[in-house]
Amino acid sequence: MSHTHPHHPEPGADRIVADASVRVARPSDAPAVGFVQAVLWRDAYARVLPPQVVETFQPAPFTNAWRASLEQPPSAAYRLLVACAGEQVVGFAAVGPSSDQDARDGDGELLVLGVHPEGRHAGHGSRLLNAAVDTARGAGFTTLHAWLLADDEVTRAFLGAGGLLADGAYRDRVVGPADEDTAREVRVSGAIA
């Protein structure tokens, strides 16, 4: 006669965890993505741009741009992904062909990746990065680049842990309504093939 032991769940297994997922964005996600992007840009650029420029980062223009790109993507190689906690969009990532002048065939770009501050430290960023790499690889890219603010050490460390490391390239990007509203960015890159 065999003796069976009852199954004991792992500690904490009885906690209710919000369903966390990443999926391809739909046009109806544009307002949520626009809101998250406005929050993120205001926070990120507050230390490098004048306050009156930071205040121009409002959800509506971001929403309109994302809706337009989702309804008519520039090409099939562009994808917008959203991270969700249940049904709530808490982050997003976009991938596409590299926009760099020195881009080679096979160079993809992580155009943007961000998670709302209230959704951080729950794995959404890691899920987004993994999905973005898989999406870029599926589109035929063999290398992935990303541009980030030169002084954003947190994002640089996060992307570095994912294999995207500074490659020495930098640029001054116009990010406000006037040509003098620029921010220094550095590029990180990694092989994904």
N, C-alpha and C positions, 0 to 999 in steps of 0.2 A: 504494500500500500504506500503510495507516494504522499509526501507531505508538502503542501504548497504554502507559501508565505504570502500574506496580503501585500498588495502593492502600496508602497508608501510614496506619496508625491514629494517632489523636491521642495525644499524650504521656499516659501514664497509663491508656490504654484497656485495657491488659492486666491492670489490677488487678481483683480480684473485689470487687464492691460488693454489699452486702446489698440484697435487694429491698425497697425502701421504698415504702409505699403508705398510703393512707387509705381506710377503708371504714366503712360503717354498722356499729355494734356489734351483737353478738348476746348473748343472755343468758349464754352460756358465757364471754364476755369480762369479766363482772362482777368476778371475783377479781383479774384483772390490773389493771383500772381502779381497783379499791379499793386495791390495793397502791400503785400510782403516786400516787393522790390522797393517801394517808396520808403518803408520803414528802414530797410537795410541800407539804402543809399544815403538817407539822412544821417544815419548813425555813422556809416563809413566815411562819408565826405565831410562831416562836421569838423574834423581836425585838419582838413587841407583846403577848404574853400570858405569864403565869407558867408556869414549866416543868411544874407539875403539870397544867395545862390542856393544854399541848402534848402531853403523854404520852397524853392521852385520844384523840388522833387515831390510831386503829388501823385496819388494813385491813378487819376484819370488818364494822363498822357501815357503812362506805362500800360494801363489796361487797354487803351486803344491800340497801341503798338503791338501788344501780344495778341489781341483779337485779330488784327489784320494779318499778322504772320501765321496764326493758326488757321485762318480761313483760306489764305493763299500763301503757303510757304514759298520762300525764295527758290528752293529745290527740295527734292526728296531726301537730300543728305542732312537737312536741318530737322532737329527734334527738340521739343520742349517736354521735359519730364516734370511731374509734380510729386512731392512727398505728401502723404496724407496720414493724419491721425483720425481714424474712422473715415468720415466723409470730408473732414476739414483739411483744406490745403494749408500746409505749414511751411513748405519750402519748394524750391524749383531749381532745375538745372537745364541749360540749353547747350546742345552740341551741334557742330556743323563743320564745314571745311575751314581750314585756317585762313584768316584774313591777312596774314603776314606777307610782306613783299617778298621775303625769301622762302616762302612756303614751297615745299616739294609735293609731288604726288604722294598721297598717303598721309599727309599732315592734316589732322583734325584739330578742332579747338573746343575746349570747354569754355563757351562764351560767357557763362555766368552760372554760379551755384550759390545758393543762400538758403538759410533756414531762419524763420522768424525767431527773435530772441526767446519768446515763451515756449518754443518747440525744441530748443537746443538741448543737448545732452541726453537725447532719447534715441540716438542712432539714425535720425533722419538724414543727416549730412553724409554719413558713411553709406547708407543705402542709395542716396542720390549719386554719390561719386561712383559706386560700383555699377549702378544702372547706366550712368553716362559713359563709363568706359566700355561696358558691354554694347551699348548702342553705337558708339563710335566704331568699335571693332566690327560690329555687324554691318556698318555702312562702308567697310573696306579701309578704314583708316588704320595705320600702323604706328603712328605717333600721335600723342595728344599734347597740345599746348594749352596754357591758360595764362591770362594776364591778371595781375592783382596789384593793389596799391603797394608801393615800395615799402611802406612802414607797417604793413599788415602781417605781423609776425605770427599771429594765431592762425590765419588762413594758410600762410606759407608752411607752417608746421603740419597742419592738417593735410594739405595736399602732398607735402613731402612724405608723410607717413604712407600715403597712397601711391608713392612712386614718382610724383611729379616734382622735379627738383629745379632750382634756379639754373638757367643755362647761360647767363651773362647778358641777355638782351634786355633792353629797357626802352621806354618811350614816354613822352609827355603827351597825355591824352586830353583833348578838350572835353570837359564834362559839364560846362555851364553855358548859359546863353551868350557869353562874350568869349572871343578867342583867347583872352588872357586867363580864363577860368580853366586852368589845366591841373592835372594831377600826375605825378611820376608813377609809372607802373613798371613792374619787372615781370619777365616771362618765366614760367616753369614748364618743364617738358618731361615726357617719359614715353618709353616704348610700350605699346599695348598689344602688339601682335603676338 
